[in-house]
């Protein structure tokens, strides 16, 4: 779908789904700059937790994404799987990971600091960021929060309470727009989160399942939401993996190392317009743009 004509007085955001592997990176790098220009995007967010062969993101990949117009890269359950990539989370402030992983560094009680030795370090990175950009000569701010769900996933700290804590301490809130990447398996949990924060957050975009949902809408309080943005990755695949591998795994019920699928990819996500004065969403449009 094509976004409506951009109106005066709105901030336009593109939020892209999970980038998967080589084809996902290629697709985003080739298609995103043109989308940003044609649709007059002000802020661009993508989920990069699957960029490096399905798990994590490298420094080189992050630099390429920032170079093509991405402002914030969010993460998910694969953010910490490759220990060698942990330094990337600290080097780039606009790379987020779910903030509700247990005991982030700033919440570790002083008397427990000795437990976090070299063999069990505190986690790198951060769960939210506030951006400021000049847009048409006017400074505009946007807060991006990254949380992970708990239904059918590892039992992290409560994403609801973590979000409330960030909002309570957020400078300028409620006067600035807030968008959340909710990385989760359960659409039920994502919808409950959207309804709970309706009117308090500008937009909630779901990631993780790699399948774009058809429920993009604006709630009564002015919060735009979609259960899942979909995947930026290979079209002929099973959520990014080689389809033959996935079929054999399902048929034989044995462990198989999944290989990346190859071939043409798609850029998926949504464009959200937010009223500058009220921080309420006024439109949400899904994007599914094929590479070839």
C-alpha positions as CSV (number, residue, x, y, z in Angstrom):
1,X,0.0,0.0,0.0
2,X,1.0,3.6,-0.6
3,X,0.9,6.0,2.4
4,X,-1.5,8.9,2.2
5,X,-0.1,12.3,1.1
6,X,1.9,13.7,4.0
7,X,0.0,16.5,5.7
8,X,1.5,19.5,7.5
9,X,2.0,19.2,11.2
10,X,2.9,15.5,11.2
11,X,6.0,13.5,11.9
12,X,6.3,10.6,9.5
13,X,8.0,7.4,10.8
14,X,8.9,4.2,8.9
15,X,9.2,1.1,11.2
16,X,10.7,-1.9,9.4
17,X,10.4,-5.6,10.5
18,X,13.2,-8.0,11.3
19,X,16.0,-7.9,8.8
20,X,17.0,-11.5,8.0
21,X,20.5,-12.3,6.8
22,X,22.3,-11.4,3.5
23,X,19.2,-11.0,1.4
24,X,17.4,-8.9,4.0
25,X,20.3,-6.6,4.3
26,X,20.6,-6.3,0.5
27,X,16.9,-5.6,0.2
28,X,16.9,-2.9,2.9
29,X,20.0,-1.2,1.6
30,X,18.6,-1.1,-2.0
31,X,15.0,-0.2,-1.3
32,X,14.9,1.9,1.9
33,X,16.7,5.1,0.6
34,X,14.1,5.5,-2.2
35,X,11.2,4.9,0.2
36,X,12.6,7.5,2.7
37,X,12.8,10.0,-0.1
38,X,9.5,9.3,-1.9
39,X,7.4,9.0,1.3
40,X,9.2,11.9,3.0
41,X,10.1,9.8,6.1
42,X,11.4,11.9,9.1
43,X,12.5,9.0,11.4
44,X,13.4,5.5,10.3
45,X,13.5,2.4,12.7
46,X,14.3,-1.2,11.7
47,X,14.7,-4.4,13.7
48,X,18.2,-5.8,13.1
49,X,18.4,-8.8,15.5
50,X,18.5,-11.3,12.6
51,X,20.8,-9.4,10.3
52,X,23.9,-11.6,10.9
53,X,22.8,-15.0,9.5
54,X,19.7,-14.9,11.7
55,X,21.3,-13.9,15.0
56,X,22.6,-10.5,16.0
57,X,24.1,-7.6,14.0
58,X,27.7,-6.8,13.1
59,X,29.4,-3.4,13.3
60,X,29.7,-3.4,9.5
61,X,26.0,-4.1,9.0
62,X,25.0,-1.4,11.5
63,X,27.2,1.2,9.8
64,X,25.6,0.4,6.4
65,X,22.1,0.7,7.8
66,X,22.8,4.0,9.5
67,X,24.4,5.1,6.2
68,X,21.3,4.4,4.2
69,X,19.0,6.4,6.4
70,X,18.2,4.3,9.5
71,X,18.0,6.2,12.7
72,X,17.5,3.4,15.2
73,X,18.1,-0.3,15.1
74,X,16.0,-2.4,17.6
75,X,16.7,-5.9,18.8
76,X,15.1,-9.0,20.3
77,X,15.7,-12.5,21.7
78,X,18.7,-13.0,19.4
79,X,20.5,-9.8,20.4
80,X,22.8,-11.6,22.9
81,X,23.3,-15.0,21.3
82,X,26.7,-14.2,19.8
83,X,29.0,-13.0,22.5
84,X,31.5,-11.6,20.0
85,X,28.8,-9.1,18.8
86,X,28.0,-7.7,22.3
87,X,30.4,-4.8,21.9
88,X,28.3,-3.5,19.0
89,X,25.4,-2.9,21.5
90,X,27.6,-0.5,23.5
91,X,29.4,1.2,20.6
92,X,26.3,2.4,18.9
93,X,23.9,4.3,21.1
94,X,21.0,4.0,18.5
95,X,21.2,0.2,18.6
96,X,18.7,-1.0,21.1
97,X,17.9,-4.4,22.7
98,X,14.9,-5.3,24.8
99,X,15.2,-3.3,28.0
100,X,13.3,-5.7,30.1
101,X,16.0,-8.4,30.2
102,X,16.5,-9.1,33.9
103,X,18.7,-6.7,35.9
104,X,20.0,-4.2,33.4
105,X,23.2,-2.5,34.7
106,X,21.6,0.6,36.1
107,X,19.3,-1.6,38.3
108,X,21.9,-3.9,39.9
109,X,21.9,-3.3,43.7
110,X,25.3,-2.2,44.9
111,X,25.6,-5.1,47.3
112,X,25.2,-7.5,44.3
113,X,27.8,-6.0,42.1
114,X,30.4,-8.6,43.1
115,X,28.2,-11.3,41.5
116,X,28.7,-9.8,38.0
117,X,32.3,-11.1,37.4
118,X,34.0,-11.6,34.0
119,X,32.2,-14.9,33.7
120,X,28.8,-13.4,34.3
121,X,28.9,-9.8,33.1
122,X,26.0,-7.4,33.2
123,X,24.3,-7.1,29.8
124,X,25.5,-4.4,27.3
125,X,23.3,-2.0,25.5
126,X,20.1,-0.1,26.3
127,X,16.4,-0.4,25.9
128,X,15.4,3.0,24.8
129,X,16.7,6.2,23.2
130,X,15.4,9.7,22.6
131,X,16.4,11.2,19.2
132,X,16.4,14.8,18.1
133,X,16.5,15.8,14.4
134,X,16.0,19.0,12.5
135,X,13.0,18.5,10.3
136,X,12.2,21.4,7.9
137,X,14.1,23.7,10.2
138,X,12.3,22.6,13.4
139,X,13.9,20.4,16.1
140,X,11.8,17.3,16.5
141,X,12.1,14.6,19.2
142,X,11.2,10.9,19.2
143,X,11.6,8.3,21.9
144,X,12.0,4.7,20.8
145,X,11.5,1.9,23.4
146,X,12.4,-1.8,22.8
147,X,10.7,-4.5,24.9
148,X,10.3,-8.3,24.6
149,X,7.2,-10.3,25.3
150,X,7.0,-13.2,27.7
151,X,4.3,-15.5,26.4
152,X,5.9,-18.5,24.7
153,X,9.3,-16.9,25.2
154,X,11.8,-16.7,28.0
155,X,10.4,-15.2,31.2
156,X,12.0,-11.7,31.3
157,X,11.0,-8.8,33.5
158,X,7.5,-7.4,32.8
159,X,7.4,-5.3,29.6
160,X,4.5,-3.3,30.9
161,X,6.2,-2.3,34.1
162,X,9.5,-1.6,32.3
163,X,7.7,0.7,29.8
164,X,5.9,2.5,32.7
165,X,9.2,3.1,34.4
166,X,10.8,4.6,31.2
167,X,7.8,6.9,30.6
168,X,7.8,8.1,34.2
169,X,11.4,9.2,33.9
170,X,11.3,10.4,30.3
171,X,12.3,14.0,29.9
172,X,9.6,16.0,28.0
173,X,7.0,13.3,28.2
174,X,4.1,13.4,27.5
175,X,5.0,16.2,25.1
176,X,7.1,14.0,22.7
177,X,6.0,11.0,20.5
178,X,6.9,7.5,21.8
179,X,7.1,4.4,19.6
180,X,7.7,0.9,20.9
181,X,9.1,-2.2,19.2
182,X,7.4,-5.0,21.0
183,X,9.3,-8.1,20.1
184,X,7.1,-11.1,20.9
185,X,5.6,-14.4,19.9
186,X,2.1,-13.8,21.1
187,X,-0.3,-11.5,19.3
188,X,-2.6,-11.7,22.4
189,X,0.2,-10.2,24.6
190,X,1.0,-7.5,22.0
191,X,-2.7,-6.5,21.7
192,X,-3.1,-6.4,25.4
193,X,0.0,-4.1,25.6
194,X,-1.4,-1.8,22.9
195,X,-4.7,-1.4,24.7
196,X,-3.0,-0.9,28.1
197,X,-0.9,2.0,26.7
198,X,-3.5,3.4,24.3
199,X,-3.3,7.2,24.5
200,X,0.0,7.0,26.4
201,X,2.2,5.9,23.5
202,X,2.1,7.1,19.8
203,X,2.6,3.7,18.2
204,X,3.4,0.1,19.1
205,X,4.8,-2.1,16.3
206,X,5.3,-5.8,16.8
207,X,8.3,-7.9,15.6
208,X,9.6,-11.4,15.9
209,X,7.2,-13.7,14.0
210,X,8.4,-12.5,10.6
211,X,4.8,-12.6,9.2
212,X,3.1,-9.3,8.6
213,X,-0.3,-9.2,10.2
214,X,-3.4,-7.5,8.8
215,X,-4.5,-5.7,12.0
216,X,-2.8,-2.3,11.5
217,X,-5.1,0.3,13.1
218,X,-5.4,3.3,15.3
219,X,-7.0,2.8,18.7
220,X,-9.5,5.1,20.3
221,X,-6.8,6.9,22.4
222,X,-4.7,7.7,19.3
223,X,-2.1,4.8,19.5
224,X,-1.3,3.2,16.2
225,X,-0.5,-0.5,16.4
226,X,0.2,-3.6,14.4
227,X,0.9,-7.1,15.8
228,X,3.8,-7.8,13.5
229,X,5.5,-5.7,10.8
230,X,6.7,-8.8,8.9
231,X,10.2,-9.7,7.8
232,X,12.7,-7.8,5.6
233,X,14.1,-10.9,4.0
234,X,13.8,-13.7,1.4
235,X,10.3,-14.1,-0.1
236,X,10.7,-17.9,-0.8
237,X,11.5,-19.0,2.7
238,X,10.2,-20.2,6.0
239,X,10.6,-17.0,8.1
240,X,14.0,-16.5,6.5
241,X,15.3,-20.0,6.4
242,X,15.8,-22.4,3.4
243,X,12.3,-23.9,2.8
244,X,13.6,-27.3,2.0
245,X,15.4,-27.4,5.4
246,X,12.3,-26.3,7.2
247,X,10.1,-28.9,5.5
248,X,12.5,-31.7,6.3
249,X,12.7,-30.6,9.9
250,X,8.9,-30.6,10.2
251,X,8.5,-34.0,8.5
252,X,11.3,-35.8,10.3
253,X,11.1,-34.1,13.7
254,X,14.9,-34.0,14.0
255,X,17.2,-31.1,14.6
256,X,18.6,-29.6,11.4
257,X,20.8,-26.6,11.2
258,X,18.8,-24.1,9.2
259,X,20.4,-22.4,6.3
260,X,19.5,-18.9,5.0
261,X,17.2,-18.8,2.1
262,X,18.3,-17.1,-1.0
263,X,16.6,-15.2,-3.8
264,X,14.5,-12.0,-4.1
265,X,13.6,-10.4,-0.8
266,X,10.9,-7.9,0.4
267,X,11.0,-4.8,2.5
268,X,8.2,-4.9,5.0
269,X,7.0,-2.6,7.8
270,X,4.7,0.4,8.2
271,X,4.5,4.1,7.8
272,X,3.0,6.0,10.7
273,X,2.0,9.7,10.8
274,X,2.0,11.3,14.2
275,X,0.5,14.7,15.0
276,X,3.3,17.0,16.2
277,X,1.1,18.8,18.7
278,X,-0.7,15.9,20.3
279,X,1.7,13.0,19.7
280,X,-1.3,11.0,18.6
281,X,-1.2,8.8,15.5
282,X,-3.3,10.0,12.5
283,X,-2.5,7.2,10.0
284,X,-0.8,3.8,9.7
285,X,0.0,2.2,6.3
286,X,1.6,-1.2,5.8
287,X,4.5,-1.6,3.4
288,X,5.4,-4.8,1.5
289,X,7.8,-3.9,-1.3
290,X,9.4,-6.7,-3.3
291,X,13.0,-6.4,-4.5
292,X,12.4,-7.5,-8.0
